[in-house]
Amino acid sequence: MTLIPAYGRDYKSEGQAKQDYLKGLDFRIADISSPWDGKYASCRDFSGYTVKIRFNKLQDFVIVETP
């Protein structure tokens, strides 16, 4: 599942993106193969899953395993 920061947020580093994701901030699902594409979600919705978070104007990404 690919996620992008919600509400106009962006991150300069993968550490910032990962930290906010694990804190529970909202991200938008950006995965056209998913029926939830465009919906908002947080780490609470992906317990036990691995997600890809895009950052730095969507140019970079970090893989995060959700606890």
CYANA upper distance limits for C-alpha pairs under 8 A (distance plus 0.5 A):
  1 MET  CA     29 ILE  CA      7.80
  1 MET  CA     30 ALA  CA      8.19
  1 MET  CA     31 ASP  CA      6.77
  1 MET  CA     34 SER  CA      8.45
  1 MET  CA     50 THR  CA      7.99
  1 MET  CA     51 VAL  CA      5.61
  1 MET  CA     52 LYS  CA      6.66
  2 THR  CA     29 ILE  CA      6.56
  2 THR  CA     30 ALA  CA      5.91
  2 THR  CA     31 ASP  CA      6.11
  2 THR  CA     51 VAL  CA      6.46
  2 THR  CA     52 LYS  CA      5.21
  2 THR  CA     53 ILE  CA      6.38
  2 THR  CA     54 ARG  CA      7.79
  3 LEU  CA     27 PHE  CA      6.42
  3 LEU  CA     28 ARG  CA      5.99
  3 LEU  CA     29 ILE  CA      5.15
  3 LEU  CA     30 ALA  CA      5.93
  3 LEU  CA     31 ASP  CA      8.13
  3 LEU  CA     51 VAL  CA      7.63
  3 LEU  CA     52 LYS  CA      6.59
  3 LEU  CA     53 ILE  CA      5.31
  3 LEU  CA     54 ARG  CA      6.78
  4 ILE  CA     27 PHE  CA      6.01
  4 ILE  CA     28 ARG  CA      5.78
  4 ILE  CA     29 ILE  CA      7.04
  4 ILE  CA     30 ALA  CA      7.04
  4 ILE  CA     53 ILE  CA      6.26
  4 ILE  CA     54 ARG  CA      5.70
  4 ILE  CA     55 PHE  CA      7.38
  4 ILE  CA     58 LEU  CA      7.97
  5 PRO  CA      9 ARG  CA      5.95
  5 PRO  CA     10 ASP  CA      6.61
  5 PRO  CA     17 ALA  CA      8.50
  5 PRO  CA     26 ASP  CA      7.55
  5 PRO  CA     27 PHE  CA      5.10
  5 PRO  CA     28 ARG  CA      6.65
  5 PRO  CA     53 ILE  CA      8.32
  5 PRO  CA     54 ARG  CA      7.99
  5 PRO  CA     55 PHE  CA      7.82
  6 ALA  CA     26 ASP  CA      6.35
  6 ALA  CA     27 PHE  CA      5.08
  6 ALA  CA     28 ARG  CA      5.87
  6 ALA  CA     40 TYR  CA      7.90
 10 ASP  CA     55 PHE  CA      6.43
 10 ASP  CA     56 ASN  CA      6.71
 10 ASP  CA     57 LYS  CA      7.09
 11 TYR  CA     16 GLN  CA      6.68
 11 TYR  CA     17 ALA  CA      6.38
 11 TYR  CA     55 PHE  CA      5.89
 11 TYR  CA     56 ASN  CA      5.93
 11 TYR  CA     57 LYS  CA      8.35
 12 LYS  CA     16 GLN  CA      7.81
 12 LYS  CA     55 PHE  CA      7.42
 12 LYS  CA     56 ASN  CA      5.65
 13 SER  CA     17 ALA  CA      7.17
 13 SER  CA     55 PHE  CA      7.95
 13 SER  CA     56 ASN  CA      7.64
 14 GLU  CA     18 LYS  CA      6.52
 14 GLU  CA     55 PHE  CA      7.73
 14 GLU  CA     61 PHE  CA      7.59
 14 GLU  CA     62 VAL  CA      6.36
 15 GLY  CA     19 GLN  CA      6.48
 16 GLN  CA     20 ASP  CA      6.74
 17 ALA  CA     21 TYR  CA      6.68
 17 ALA  CA     53 ILE  CA      7.72
 17 ALA  CA     55 PHE  CA      7.42
 17 ALA  CA     62 VAL  CA      8.49
 18 LYS  CA     22 LEU  CA      6.67
 18 LYS  CA     53 ILE  CA      8.25
 18 LYS  CA     62 VAL  CA      7.98
 18 LYS  CA     64 VAL  CA      7.29
 19 GLN  CA     23 LYS  CA      6.64
 20 ASP  CA     24 GLY  CA      6.98
 20 ASP  CA     25 LEU  CA      6.21
 21 TYR  CA     25 LEU  CA      6.09
 21 TYR  CA     26 ASP  CA      7.86
 21 TYR  CA     27 PHE  CA      8.07
 21 TYR  CA     42 SER  CA      7.19
 21 TYR  CA     43 CYS  CA      6.59
 22 LEU  CA     43 CYS  CA      6.54
 22 LEU  CA     66 THR  CA      7.94
 23 LYS  CA     43 CYS  CA      8.32
 24 GLY  CA     42 SER  CA      5.86
 24 GLY  CA     43 CYS  CA      5.99
 24 GLY  CA     44 ARG  CA      7.31
 25 LEU  CA     42 SER  CA      6.38
 25 LEU  CA     43 CYS  CA      8.26
 26 ASP  CA     40 TYR  CA      6.71
 26 ASP  CA     41 ALA  CA      5.92
 26 ASP  CA     42 SER  CA      5.31
 27 PHE  CA     40 TYR  CA      6.10
 27 PHE  CA     41 ALA  CA      5.93
 27 PHE  CA     42 SER  CA      6.41
 28 ARG  CA     37 ASP  CA      8.40
 28 ARG  CA     38 GLY  CA      6.38
 28 ARG  CA     39 LYS  CA      6.17
 28 ARG  CA     40 TYR  CA      4.92
 28 ARG  CA     41 ALA  CA      6.63
 29 ILE  CA     36 TRP  CA      7.24
 29 ILE  CA     37 ASP  CA      5.66
 29 ILE  CA     38 GLY  CA      5.69
 29 ILE  CA     39 LYS  CA      6.11
 29 ILE  CA     40 TYR  CA      6.70
 29 ILE  CA     41 ALA  CA      7.48
 30 ALA  CA     37 ASP  CA      5.92
 30 ALA  CA     38 GLY  CA      6.46
 31 ASP  CA     36 TRP  CA      8.34
 31 ASP  CA     37 ASP  CA      5.80
 31 ASP  CA     38 GLY  CA      8.40
 32 ILE  CA     37 ASP  CA      6.20
 33 SER  CA     37 ASP  CA      8.04
 41 ALA  CA     45 ASP  CA      6.69
 42 SER  CA     46 PHE  CA      7.72
 43 CYS  CA     47 SER  CA      6.98
 43 CYS  CA     66 THR  CA      6.95
 46 PHE  CA     50 THR  CA      8.26
 46 PHE  CA     66 THR  CA      6.93
 47 SER  CA     66 THR  CA      5.94
 47 SER  CA     67 PRO  CA      6.26
 48 GLY  CA     65 GLU  CA      7.63
 48 GLY  CA     66 THR  CA      5.86
 48 GLY  CA     67 PRO  CA      5.99
 49 TYR  CA     65 GLU  CA      6.53
 49 TYR  CA     66 THR  CA      5.99
 49 TYR  CA     67 PRO  CA      8.27
 50 THR  CA     63 ILE  CA      7.40
 50 THR  CA     64 VAL  CA      6.10
 50 THR  CA     65 GLU  CA      4.76
 50 THR  CA     66 THR  CA      6.42
 51 VAL  CA     63 ILE  CA      6.29
 51 VAL  CA     64 VAL  CA      5.89
 51 VAL  CA     65 GLU  CA      6.93
 51 VAL  CA     66 THR  CA      8.00
 52 LYS  CA     61 PHE  CA      6.88
 52 LYS  CA     62 VAL  CA      6.19
 52 LYS  CA     63 ILE  CA      5.05
 52 LYS  CA     64 VAL  CA      6.78
 53 ILE  CA     61 PHE  CA      5.81
 53 ILE  CA     62 VAL  CA      5.85
 53 ILE  CA     63 ILE  CA      6.91
 53 ILE  CA     64 VAL  CA      7.91
 54 ARG  CA     58 LEU  CA      5.47
 54 ARG  CA     59 GLN  CA      7.44
 54 ARG  CA     60 ASP  CA      6.18
 54 ARG  CA     61 PHE  CA      4.76
 54 ARG  CA     62 VAL  CA      7.20
 55 PHE  CA     59 GLN  CA      6.87
 55 PHE  CA     60 ASP  CA      5.94
 55 PHE  CA     61 PHE  CA      6.32
 56 ASN  CA     60 ASP  CA      6.40
